[in-house]
């Protein structure tokens, strides 16, 4: 079968792996190296292959090849964490005096990087409402605006951008676009195909998929941007460890199956939660009641296992009983692994463009990561927890 006819799930299993390579091993070896020797002194400088391990070996190359297939990308720059991937993308295309537009619903550490580090670089930042209209977005653009940072859906509150309206504006004004694609993991949404310049993922989440490694990646189809990413990574000394790269390339092989099942279970649970009297609202873009569901249906082919919901109750004692009932759901900040997680979000929610989120009038915001446990078991545990709110 020709490569272009293979289904995405098949490609994820095979792309980047060398059949007959690695001395017959299915997976590549973990090649740990700082110094890489050559038997020809003329190859020390300007050779086709790096002779310093920070630039990567075939362990990282296998992962990069798989990510190219996943995101339909020609260039991949690996990073040690998801945050470093986001930071690398922003810093690579911005200079002192430039202006950045960034969604108000971005991942908290990405927001902090823009507010703190980019400010020290002399870059000004404007946060925009994730549901901003094209006219309002255009009004924020200045001659100094050089980049726009999107996230689909937004962290904690799960809004979607009207990319079909916003991307043409960015192209018209020569604004480089970056999109954090961690939620869809490259399986359910292809930002580069949609016209985004740089797609970023925290490989820590769904790609590694087992809560035991870190990684990030910035991917592009623009040769000029690829060179900027490469140069900035080299200037910062950024790379991905061979052990984490191995875990990420291994996770790629089961990514499609895992995220599909987690997404199916999550949507069923989201629909169930929406019917519960204790739940004020459910924030899942695949729900027909979600304000951005039309955008979701237009751009996404499916949903992953992460969403949030708001409880009516803000009573501390009742909420304490609510969270104490959980055994299958763990309390933790990451997500994308095989295990389910639950997290109260009010303490970390920071917004500057929405009166609703700034005022705290949404009740108690709870984020859930749905793992690979049986749906009935997870629903039963949630039902028991909700009963503690009475």
Secondary structure as a PSIPRED ss2 file (coil, helix, strand):
# PSIPRED VFORMAT (PSIPRED V4.0)

   1 X C   1.000  0.000  0.000
   2 X C   1.000  0.000  0.000
   3 X H   0.000  1.000  0.000
   4 X H   0.000  1.000  0.000
   5 X H   0.000  1.000  0.000
   6 X C   1.000  0.000  0.000
   7 X C   1.000  0.000  0.000
   8 X H   0.000  1.000  0.000
   9 X H   0.000  1.000  0.000
  10 X H   0.000  1.000  0.000
  11 X H   0.000  1.000  0.000
  12 X H   0.000  1.000  0.000
  13 X H   0.000  1.000  0.000
  14 X H   0.000  1.000  0.000
  15 X C   1.000  0.000  0.000
  16 X C   1.000  0.000  0.000
  17 X C   1.000  0.000  0.000
  18 X C   1.000  0.000  0.000
  19 X C   1.000  0.000  0.000
  20 X C   1.000  0.000  0.000
  21 X C   1.000  0.000  0.000
  22 X H   0.000  1.000  0.000
  23 X H   0.000  1.000  0.000
  24 X H   0.000  1.000  0.000
  25 X C   1.000  0.000  0.000
  26 X C   1.000  0.000  0.000
  27 X C   1.000  0.000  0.000
  28 X C   1.000  0.000  0.000
  29 X C   1.000  0.000  0.000
  30 X C   1.000  0.000  0.000
  31 X C   1.000  0.000  0.000
  32 X C   1.000  0.000  0.000
  33 X C   1.000  0.000  0.000
  34 X C   1.000  0.000  0.000
  35 X E   0.000  0.000  1.000
  36 X C   1.000  0.000  0.000
  37 X C   1.000  0.000  0.000
  38 X C   1.000  0.000  0.000
  39 X C   1.000  0.000  0.000
  40 X C   1.000  0.000  0.000
  41 X H   0.000  1.000  0.000
  42 X H   0.000  1.000  0.000
  43 X H   0.000  1.000  0.000
  44 X C   1.000  0.000  0.000
  45 X C   1.000  0.000  0.000
  46 X C   1.000  0.000  0.000
  47 X C   1.000  0.000  0.000
  48 X C   1.000  0.000  0.000
  49 X C   1.000  0.000  0.000
  50 X C   1.000  0.000  0.000
  51 X C   1.000  0.000  0.000
  52 X E   0.000  0.000  1.000
  53 X H   0.000  1.000  0.000
  54 X H   0.000  1.000  0.000
  55 X H   0.000  1.000  0.000
  56 X C   1.000  0.000  0.000
  57 X C   1.000  0.000  0.000
  58 X H   0.000  1.000  0.000
  59 X H   0.000  1.000  0.000
  60 X H   0.000  1.000  0.000
  61 X H   0.000  1.000  0.000
  62 X H   0.000  1.000  0.000
  63 X H   0.000  1.000  0.000
  64 X H   0.000  1.000  0.000
  65 X H   0.000  1.000  0.000
  66 X H   0.000  1.000  0.000
  67 X H   0.000  1.000  0.000
  68 X H   0.000  1.000  0.000
  69 X H   0.000  1.000  0.000
  70 X H   0.000  1.000  0.000
  71 X H   0.000  1.000  0.000
  72 X C   1.000  0.000  0.000
  73 X C   1.000  0.000  0.000
  74 X C   1.000  0.000  0.000
  75 X E   0.000  0.000  1.000
  76 X E   0.000  0.000  1.000
  77 X E   0.000  0.000  1.000
  78 X E   0.000  0.000  1.000
  79 X E   0.000  0.000  1.000
  80 X C   1.000  0.000  0.000
  81 X C   1.000  0.000  0.000
  82 X H   0.000  1.000  0.000
  83 X H   0.000  1.000  0.000
  84 X H   0.000  1.000  0.000
  85 X H   0.000  1.000  0.000
  86 X H   0.000  1.000  0.000
  87 X H   0.000  1.000  0.000
  88 X H   0.000  1.000  0.000
  89 X H   0.000  1.000  0.000
  90 X H   0.000  1.000  0.000
  91 X H   0.000  1.000  0.000
  92 X H   0.000  1.000  0.000
  93 X H   0.000  1.000  0.000
  94 X C   1.000  0.000  0.000
  95 X C   1.000  0.000  0.000
  96 X C   1.000  0.000  0.000
  97 X C   1.000  0.000  0.000
  98 X C   1.000  0.000  0.000
  99 X E   0.000  0.000  1.000
 100 X E   0.000  0.000  1.000
 101 X E   0.000  0.000  1.000
 102 X E   0.000  0.000  1.000
 103 X E   0.000  0.000  1.000
 104 X C   1.000  0.000  0.000
 105 X C   1.000  0.000  0.000
 106 X C   1.000  0.000  0.000
 107 X C   1.000  0.000  0.000
 108 X H   0.000  1.000  0.000
 109 X H   0.000  1.000  0.000
 110 X H   0.000  1.000  0.000
 111 X H   0.000  1.000  0.000
 112 X H   0.000  1.000  0.000
 113 X H   0.000  1.000  0.000
 114 X H   0.000  1.000  0.000
 115 X H   0.000  1.000  0.000
 116 X H   0.000  1.000  0.000
 117 X H   0.000  1.000  0.000
 118 X H   0.000  1.000  0.000
 119 X H   0.000  1.000  0.000
 120 X H   0.000  1.000  0.000
 121 X H   0.000  1.000  0.000
 122 X C   1.000  0.000  0.000
 123 X C   1.000  0.000  0.000
 124 X E   0.000  0.000  1.000
 125 X E   0.000  0.000  1.000
 126 X E   0.000  0.000  1.000
 127 X E   0.000  0.000  1.000
 128 X E   0.000  0.000  1.000
 129 X C   1.000  0.000  0.000
 130 X C   1.000  0.000  0.000
 131 X C   1.000  0.000  0.000
 132 X C   1.000  0.000  0.000
 133 X C   1.000  0.000  0.000
 134 X H   0.000  1.000  0.000
 135 X H   0.000  1.000  0.000
 136 X H   0.000  1.000  0.000
 137 X H   0.000  1.000  0.000
 138 X H   0.000  1.000  0.000
 139 X H   0.000  1.000  0.000
 140 X H   0.000  1.000  0.000
 141 X C   1.000  0.000  0.000
 142 X C   1.000  0.000  0.000
 143 X C   1.000  0.000  0.000
 144 X C   1.000  0.000  0.000
 145 X E   0.000  0.000  1.000
 146 X E   0.000  0.000  1.000
 147 X E   0.000  0.000  1.000
 148 X E   0.000  0.000  1.000
 149 X E   0.000  0.000  1.000
 150 X E   0.000  0.000  1.000
 151 X E   0.000  0.000  1.000
 152 X C   1.000  0.000  0.000
 153 X C   1.000  0.000  0.000
 154 X C   1.000  0.000  0.000
 155 X C   1.000  0.000  0.000
 156 X C   1.000  0.000  0.000
 157 X C   1.000  0.000  0.000
 158 X C   1.000  0.000  0.000
 159 X C   1.000  0.000  0.000
 160 X C   1.000  0.000  0.000
 161 X C   1.000  0.000  0.000
 162 X C   1.000  0.000  0.000
 163 X H   0.000  1.000  0.000
 164 X H   0.000  1.000  0.000
 165 X H   0.000  1.000  0.000
 166 X H   0.000  1.000  0.000
 167 X H   0.000  1.000  0.000
 168 X H   0.000  1.000  0.000
 169 X H   0.000  1.000  0.000
 170 X H   0.000  1.000  0.000
 171 X H   0.000  1.000  0.000
 172 X H   0.000  1.000  0.000
 173 X C   1.000  0.000  0.000
 174 X C   1.000  0.000  0.000
 175 X C   1.000  0.000  0.000
 176 X E   0.000  0.000  1.000
 177 X E   0.000  0.000  1.000
 178 X E   0.000  0.000  1.000
 179 X E   0.000  0.000  1.000
 180 X E   0.000  0.000  1.000
 181 X C   1.000  0.000  0.000
 182 X C   1.000  0.000  0.000
 183 X C   1.000  0.000  0.000
 184 X C   1.000  0.000  0.000
 185 X C   1.000  0.000  0.000
 186 X C   1.000  0.000  0.000
 187 X C   1.000  0.000  0.000
 188 X C   1.000  0.000  0.000
 189 X C   1.000  0.000  0.000
 190 X C   1.000  0.000  0.000
 191 X H   0.000  1.000  0.000
 192 X H   0.000  1.000  0.000
 193 X H   0.000  1.000  0.000
 194 X H   0.000  1.000  0.000
 195 X C   1.000  0.000  0.000
 196 X C   1.000  0.000  0.000
 197 X C   1.000  0.000  0.000
 198 X E   0.000  0.000  1.000
 199 X E   0.000  0.000  1.000
 200 X E   0.000  0.000  1.000
 201 X E   0.000  0.000  1.000
 202 X E   0.000  0.000  1.000
 203 X C   1.000  0.000  0.000
 204 X C   1.000  0.000  0.000
 205 X C   1.000  0.000  0.000
 206 X C   1.000  0.000  0.000
 207 X C   1.000  0.000  0.000
 208 X C   1.000  0.000  0.000
 209 X C   1.000  0.000  0.000
 210 X C   1.000  0.000  0.000
 211 X C   1.000  0.000  0.000
 212 X C   1.000  0.000  0.000
 213 X C   1.000  0.000  0.000
 214 X C   1.000  0.000  0.000
 215 X C   1.000  0.000  0.000
 216 X E   0.000  0.000  1.000
 217 X E   0.000  0.000  1.000
 218 X E   0.000  0.000  1.000
 219 X E   0.000  0.000  1.000
 220 X E   0.000  0.000  1.000
 221 X C   1.000  0.000  0.000
 222 X C   1.000  0.000  0.000
 223 X H   0.000  1.000  0.000
 224 X H   0.000  1.000  0.000
 225 X H   0.000  1.000  0.000
 226 X H   0.000  1.000  0.000
 227 X H   0.000  1.000  0.000
 228 X H   0.000  1.000  0.000
 229 X H   0.000  1.000  0.000
 230 X H   0.000  1.000  0.000
 231 X H   0.000  1.000  0.000
 232 X H   0.000  1.000  0.000
 233 X H   0.000  1.000  0.000
 234 X H   0.000  1.000  0.000
 235 X H   0.000  1.000  0.000
 236 X H   0.000  1.000  0.000
 237 X C   1.000  0.000  0.000
 238 X C   1.000  0.000  0.000
 239 X C   1.000  0.000  0.000
 240 X C   1.000  0.000  0.000
 241 X C   1.000  0.000  0.000
 242 X H   0.000  1.000  0.000
 243 X H   0.000  1.000  0.000
 244 X H   0.000  1.000  0.000
 245 X H   0.000  1.000  0.000
 246 X H   0.000  1.000  0.000
 247 X H   0.000  1.000  0.000
 248 X H   0.000  1.000  0.000
 249 X H   0.000  1.000  0.000
 250 X H   0.000  1.000  0.000
 251 X H   0.000  1.000  0.000
 252 X H   0.000  1.000  0.000
 253 X H   0.000  1.000  0.000
 254 X H   0.000  1.000  0.000
 255 X H   0.000  1.000  0.000
 256 X H   0.000  1.000  0.000
 257 X H   0.000  1.000  0.000
 258 X H   0.000  1.000  0.000
 259 X H   0.000  1.000  0.000
 260 X H   0.000  1.000  0.000
 261 X H   0.000  1.000  0.000
 262 X H   0.000  1.000  0.000
 263 X H   0.000  1.000  0.000
 264 X H   0.000  1.000  0.000
 265 X H   0.000  1.000  0.000
 266 X H   0.000  1.000  0.000
 267 X H   0.000  1.000  0.000
 268 X H   0.000  1.000  0.000
 269 X H   0.000  1.000  0.000
 270 X H   0.000  1.000  0.000
 271 X H   0.000  1.000  0.000
 272 X H   0.000  1.000  0.000
 273 X H   0.000  1.000  0.000
 274 X C   1.000  0.000  0.000
 275 X C   1.000  0.000  0.000
 276 X C   1.000  0.000  0.000
 277 X C   1.000  0.000  0.000
 278 X C   1.000  0.000  0.000
 279 X E   0.000  0.000  1.000
 280 X E   0.000  0.000  1.000
 281 X E   0.000  0.000  1.000
 282 X E   0.000  0.000  1.000
 283 X E   0.000  0.000  1.000
 284 X C   1.000  0.000  0.000
 285 X C   1.000  0.000  0.000
 286 X C   1.000  0.000  0.000
 287 X C   1.000  0.000  0.000
 288 X C   1.000  0.000  0.000
 289 X C   1.000  0.000  0.000
 290 X C   1.000  0.000  0.000
 291 X C   1.000  0.000  0.000
 292 X C   1.000  0.000  0.000
 293 X H   0.000  1.000  0.000
 294 X H   0.000  1.000  0.000
 295 X H   0.000  1.000  0.000
 296 X H   0.000  1.000  0.000
 297 X H   0.000  1.000  0.000
 298 X H   0.000  1.000  0.000
 299 X H   0.000  1.000  0.000
 300 X C   1.000  0.000  0.000
 301 X C   1.000  0.000  0.000
 302 X C   1.000  0.000  0.000
 303 X C   1.000  0.000  0.000
 304 X C   1.000  0.000  0.000
 305 X C   1.000  0.000  0.000
 306 X E   0.000  0.000  1.000
 307 X E   0.000  0.000  1.000
 308 X E   0.000  0.000  1.000
 309 X E   0.000  0.000  1.000
 310 X E   0.000  0.000  1.000
 311 X E   0.000  0.000  1.000
 312 X C   1.000  0.000  0.000
 313 X C   1.000  0.000  0.000
 314 X C   1.000  0.000  0.000
 315 X C   1.000  0.000  0.000
 316 X H   0.000  1.000  0.000
 317 X H   0.000  1.000  0.000
 318 X H   0.000  1.000  0.000
 319 X H   0.000  1.000  0.000
 320 X H   0.000  1.000  0.000
 321 X H   0.000  1.000  0.000
 322 X H   0.000  1.000  0.000
 323 X H   0.000  1.000  0.000
 324 X H   0.000  1.000  0.000
 325 X C   1.000  0.000  0.000
 326 X C   1.000  0.000  0.000
 327 X C   1.000  0.000  0.000
 328 X C   1.000  0.000  0.000
 329 X C   1.000  0.000  0.000
 330 X E   0.000  0.000  1.000
 331 X E   0.000  0.000  1.000
 332 X C   1.000  0.000  0.000
 333 X C   1.000  0.000  0.000
 334 X C   1.000  0.000  0.000
 335 X C   1.000  0.000  0.000
 336 X C   1.000  0.000  0.000
 337 X C   1.000  0.000  0.000
 338 X C   1.000  0.000  0.000
 339 X C   1.000  0.000  0.000
 340 X C   1.000  0.000  0.000
 341 X E   0.000  0.000  1.000
 342 X E   0.000  0.000  1.000
 343 X E   0.000  0.000  1.000
 344 X E   0.000  0.000  1.000
 345 X C   1.000  0.000  0.000
 346 X H   0.000  1.000  0.000
 347 X H   0.000  1.000  0.000
 348 X H   0.000  1.000  0.000
 349 X C   1.000  0.000  0.000
 350 X C   1.000  0.000  0.000
 351 X C   1.000  0.000  0.000
 352 X C   1.000  0.000  0.000
 353 X C   1.000  0.000  0.000
 354 X C   1.000  0.000  0.000
 355 X H   0.000  1.000  0.000
 356 X H   0.000  1.000  0.000
 357 X H   0.000  1.000  0.000
 358 X H   0.000  1.000  0.000
 359 X H   0.000  1.000  0.000
 360 X C   1.000  0.000  0.000
 361 X C   1.000  0.000  0.000
 362 X C   1.000  0.000  0.000
 363 X C   1.000  0.000  0.000
 364 X E   0.000  0.000  1.000
 365 X E   0.000  0.000  1.000
 366 X E   0.000  0.000  1.000
 367 X E   0.000  0.000  1.000
 368 X E   0.000  0.000  1.000
 369 X E   0.000  0.000  1.000
 370 X C   1.000  0.000  0.000
 371 X C   1.000  0.000  0.000
 372 X C   1.000  0.000  0.000
 373 X C   1.000  0.000  0.000
 374 X C   1.000  0.000  0.000
 375 X H   0.000  1.000  0.000
 376 X H   0.000  1.000  0.000
 377 X H   0.000  1.000  0.000
 378 X H   0.000  1.000  0.000
 379 X H   0.000  1.000  0.000
 380 X H   0.000  1.000  0.000
 381 X H   0.000  1.000  0.000
 382 X H   0.000  1.000  0.000
 383 X H   0.000  1.000  0.000
 384 X H   0.000  1.000  0.000
 385 X H   0.000  1.000  0.000
 386 X H   0.000  1.000  0.000
 387 X H   0.000  1.000  0.000
 388 X C   1.000  0.000  0.000
 389 X C   1.000  0.000  0.000
 390 X C   1.000  0.000  0.000
